[in-house]
Amino acid sequence: MSALLALLATASCSFTGDSAGPAVPSPSGRAAKVCRALHDALPKRVDGRRSGATEPESDYTAVWGDPAIELRCGVAKPAKLTPGNEEYNPTSDAAEVNGVSWLTEQREGGYRFTTTDRVAYVEVTVPDDYAPEVNPLTDLSGAVKRAVPKRNEG
């Protein structure tokens, strides 16, 4: 009986941890600096939805609406953009929105968009509830363009 209770307690702790919010990236150096600048530049509303609190609180994540439109800054380079990775696809779909290039990946329940040419990779996950899912990028691209320089810029 005590083993069953221990198993249930462990499962409960795991579930709570997984549902708290977007996973927090851990950028370093210049990427961390520009991600903090981006966090300060983010709009209060995205696609008409108000910003919310993230758990845990971080300068590298942000959310808007319910279900949440999630932003993570300082994520790893997407596999589709990494030569030698089995998912590498140099002709992956990308969309340019207000001067920012975004890799477009359809996922179960929505889309994930990741910047392609910035000193820090910025990822935005948009649930199907907000179709067309690309709309939040119009509100976010300005802040990304101002705070996160292109790789070839100073």
Salt bridges, closest charged atoms under 4 A:
ASP47 OD2 - ARG49 NH1 3.36
ASP59 OD1 - HIS39 ND1 3.80
GLU105 OE1 - ARG112 NE 3.19
ASP117 OD1 - ARG118 NE 3.56
GLU123 OE2 - ARG72 NE 2.88
